[in-house]
Amino acid sequence: MALGEREEVREHLEEADESEGLYLDEKRTQQYANLFFLLQSEPRHIAALCRLVSMGEIDTLLQTVMFTLYGNQYENREEHLLLTMFQSVLSAQFETTTDFGSLLRANTPVSRMMTTYTRRGPGQSYLKTVLAERINSLIEHKDLNLEINPLKVYDQMIQQIEDETGSLPEDLPRGISAEVAAANTDVQNIIAPRLAMLMEIANSFLMTIMESIDSVPYGIRWICKQIRSLTKRKYQDATDIAICSLIGGFFFLRFINPAIVTPQAYMLIDNLPTTAKYPRRTLTLIAKMLQNLANKPSYSKEAYMMSLNPFVESNKARINKFLNLLCEVKDFYESLEMDQYMALSKKDLQINITLNELYNTHALLVSHLDHLAKDERQHLRILLEEIGPAPAQVPRKENRTIELPLYSRWEIPIQDITTALMAENNLTQNDILYMETKSIFVQLIRSIPQLTEKRPMNLLQIAERAATAKDAVLVRKGLKVKEMLRELEEIKLCDRKDGHKLLVDEIAAELTHLGNMREKVLLETKSLESVYKTIGDHNNYLRSQLEQYKAYLQNVRITSTANQKGKTLGGGVGVVSVDGKEKKTMKALALGPYKFSHAQFEKDGVIVDTNVPENRTR
């Protein structure tokens, strides 16, 4: 082989080595399809992984989870699966946090998850709808200076005096302390009207946010509900104010305030010029006021913010009411189970994912496999061992996006949601027991509405009535829930002395969200009848169109045949109406349909190779 030829071969071999991992063969694509279907449909794996990765790895993983694995941000199934992951992670956070004051406030994977979740489509749409107009209106006043930090106000004041007179009076020295600046009469006179205007602007922002409660995305409200529910169960002595502070910490600190402070990053404004320093500072002060209102601190790190305490005091009651109303949404477990079953029958499940996202997630799963799947029979371990080690990250210019189909390797029924949540102790047994008890009581009460005729609800009586009913299903549920209620009393998650108040309140709230079953069924029936009529009308129209097309096609065939033979045939094929009153003048030729098996096509050489799994070719 000539030297030039050897060099050319060597270059080609080097290119082949470099391209390893740039392209997925059919087998590897199928393996990743099985793996990512499992990850998407069983969120417990990602929930556990989020608690295991380092802070340096969490952001990349969250981007993949929030915007790729569950990237269909307006689809119920993916949204609900993502929220079950949140429930698992939140429960673990509450279980491991010993200090109530640090709950959800430290920079942890959970707090990063909550912030990243708010950046999904529904959250961004809400922020744009609610805040964009207010912020743009404020930015228009570029020269409106609402600084209230006495030291900064003092510095601005003496700078202005020096610019106008060319010198400074002796009684206005530079480099004074904040206390001295705050005691200056001129500074106080400048700040007073600014405080009033700041509170007016903050009130307008707050009113806009509170009036838009029905527009807050379901997922964000559901997370608020979980925070309240977990806090009540884990910290039974926590006051309503303390619980609202936790909810407000998520809603304002993680969701609302970042958009107010950096509106350009959330595309709420076209741009915020660097010269617009006054509006930028005003937005920061508004965000601090809302945060102080949500956190209800008795002190402030910045003393001058205490001047705005009247805003906090005057809005305490209504902000607590608003934060509690945020939590008033129904659960989604029943609909999620149906969505999961529907997903098994769908043929078009897929995600758009980059190669580096694919390989990074693979690498993280492999590195923590012993914690994620200890049993050799677990599906996650089986899939990862078959795929093998994760390929290295590819260069940025080669990091292309692929369409990855998703389908299950195991054609088995989806677990009910309680079983899925309980798996691998993602939620504590106490959490599961509490949730299941609440769920059974809700089912019993909806089956026998007269059980709640007496208020307040007596859970022991409800369980007893169900246990002595004639319906065998109700009897089983009644006996089961009596035992579960006793276990809850033993672990002190509810107390018979106060009538199981915590559990009763949650059951009542859930019943309210679910509404009257009969009215809901009638409404859905009416809606379905309307849809059925519309579909029927459209079907009749399509059938008539089909008959017209068939007649036209047959006439073309007849004409074509006549022309070829040099003969003229009279007449043609008439249109048959949908109700069958008209008849064809000539009998149409019977053509098709024809059916062929997959095996026959392979035998005849029509199909040479296929990606279709073996269990679907029969």
FENPEKA-V219890 format. One line per field, one symbol per residue. ss: DSSP state (@ for helix, = for strand, . for the rest). burial: # if it has 16 or more other ideal C-beta (glycine too) atoms within 10 Angstrom, else .. A space follows every 10 residues. Layout:
ss->???
burial->???
This chain:
ss->..@@@@@@@@ @@@@@@@@.. .....@@@@@ @@@@@@@@@@ @..@@@@@@@ @@..@@@@@@ @@@@@@@@@. .....@@@@@ @@@@@@@@@@ @@@@@@...@ @@......@@ @@@@@@@@.. @@@@@@@@@@ @@@@@@@@@. .........@ @@@@@@@@@@ @@@@@..... .......@@@ @@@.@@@@@@ @@@@@@@@@@ @@@@@@@@@@ @.@@@..@@@ @@@@@@@@@@ @@@@.....@ @@@@@@@@@@ @@@@@@@@@@ @.@@@@.... ......@@@@ @@@@@@@@@@ @@@@@..... ..@@@@@@@@ @@@@@@@@@@ @@@@@@.... ..@@@@@@@@ @@@@@....= ====@@@@@@ @@@@@@@.@@ @@......@@ @@@@@@@... .....@@@.. =====..... ......@@@@ @@@@@...@@ @@@@@@@@@@ @@@@@@@.@@ @@......@@ @@@@@@@... .@@@@@@@@@ @@@@@@@@@@ .....@@@.. @@@@@@@@@@ @@@@..@@@@ @@@@@@@@@@ @@@@@@@@@@ @@@@@@@@@@ @@@@@@@@@@ @@@@@..... .......... .......... .......@@@ @@@....... ...@@@..
burial->.......... .......... #..#....## ########## ########## #.#...##.. ##.####### #.#...#### ########## ####..#... ..###..### ########## .###.##..# ##.##..##. ....###### #####.##.. .......... .....#.... ##.#..#..# #..##..##. ##..##..## .....##.## ########## #####..#.. ..######## ########## .##..#.##. .#...#.### ###.###### ######...# ...##.##.. ##..#...## .##..##.## ###..##.## ..#.....## #.#.###### ######.#.. .##....### ####..#..# #..#...... .#.######. ...#..#..# ##.#.###.# ########## #####..#.. ##....###. .##.###.#. ...#..##.# ##.##..#.. ..##.....# .###.##### #......... .......... .......... ......#... #..#...#.. .......... .##..#.... .......... .......... .......... ........
